[in-house]
Amino acid sequence: MNLHQGIHGMGAHPEFLRDLSCMFDGELEEQAAGRAMLHIEECESCRSFFEDLRDQVRAHRDMENPEELFAHVALLRAQDEVGLPNFDKINAGVEGIELINRLATVFYQLGKAYALSAIDPGYHTLVFEAVVAVDRTKIAGRGFVDGVLMRGRGDVGGLDWAEARHSLNGRLESIDDPLEKAHRLLGECLDADPSHEEARLYLAFLHAHEGKTLRAAQEYKEVFDTAIDDRNRGHAAMQLGNLHGREEDYRKALACYRWITITGLDKLDDRFFGARFNIGKCWAMLGEKDRSLQTFRELLDTHPDRAVEVARLFAGTPSLRRSIDSIPGFPEELIGHCPELFIGAALGGAEDK
């Protein structure tokens, strides 16, 4: 029996099947999704087909992700061997946590995209993960929420999933200011998952941009003190150091940056190479020529693949170059010890931050 015969035999309506296909791909617009949801409520044949198709999609995804498949098998074995009477509740709880995490991630990714588009339209800010495409992510997010609602899980996690869909559609479009959109979406993320460390970092980033330095510093400090992911602790330390640096409190800034290098985080993830650069800058701003020279040399030796990026940072930090020029003999020694810093002298650079 081919697919067409199977569909026809199940009595599913062809127009519903087209909408269903788009819904699974996250490409169904709001009105069409609403019609499809109503149709599933009213048509037993299409509801049965949808449930069967959903199970097939889950199975296919498990086959593509062996770790998830093994996890499902392990849970089934636990049910058979241990005979847990509340297995269904446990499984539902695990699924609920996953759904909430996915929703929070959608809000976070969109909030981050709007924040960076408003603050840094050219995307010069160094970010560890690429910014998502806003329109595509909104469509995919609405499709995901629609799927949760269609499965009758609209109360999972104590969240109002219908309200969440509005936040991804009309309510969001009614806001003109991208910064306000960023605030709203990051807030929605934290409403869904208060422990979302990345969303808290970007909210602090927004507060710093808006001149709310004390509030930003408090939020970064809280993330640093409580984060489970050391990378997020590293981001918080870096941003705290930047805030202290802007206040010209280079001793406090040094303490923040040195946490990253002392713990070895920049070696485990060389995207934190900027911590060593900032340490070298702080020593230079404090007039500590030898320590600055040593730090810049260590930076280039520890992260040789980042030499061009380091040179761009150096070329784009006029306050650092002015401080170096003000210390007798420093420019000559720096050229001798760290010639790589000057390969980007003609590159220009980002604004001094």
Secondary structure as GFF3:
##gff-version 3
##sequence-region A 1 353
A	DSSP	alpha_helix	3	10	.	.	.	ID=ss1
A	DSSP	alpha_helix	14	24	.	.	.	ID=ss2
A	DSSP	alpha_helix	30	42	.	.	.	ID=ss3
A	DSSP	alpha_helix	44	64	.	.	.	ID=ss4
A	DSSP	alpha_helix	66	82	.	.	.	ID=ss5
A	DSSP	alpha_helix	87	119	.	.	.	ID=ss6
A	DSSP	alpha_helix	134	150	.	.	.	ID=ss7
A	DSSP	three_ten_helix	156	158	.	.	.	ID=ss8
A	DSSP	alpha_helix	161	167	.	.	.	ID=ss9
A	DSSP	alpha_helix	170	173	.	.	.	ID=ss10
A	DSSP	alpha_helix	178	192	.	.	.	ID=ss11
A	DSSP	alpha_helix	197	209	.	.	.	ID=ss12
A	DSSP	alpha_helix	213	226	.	.	.	ID=ss13
A	DSSP	alpha_helix	230	246	.	.	.	ID=ss14
A	DSSP	alpha_helix	250	262	.	.	.	ID=ss15
A	DSSP	alpha_helix	265	268	.	.	.	ID=ss16
A	DSSP	three_ten_helix	270	272	.	.	.	ID=ss17
A	DSSP	alpha_helix	274	285	.	.	.	ID=ss18
A	DSSP	alpha_helix	289	302	.	.	.	ID=ss19
A	DSSP	three_ten_helix	304	306	.	.	.	ID=ss20
A	DSSP	alpha_helix	307	315	.	.	.	ID=ss21
A	DSSP	alpha_helix	318	325	.	.	.	ID=ss22
A	DSSP	alpha_helix	330	337	.	.	.	ID=ss23
A	DSSP	three_ten_helix	339	342	.	.	.	ID=ss24
###
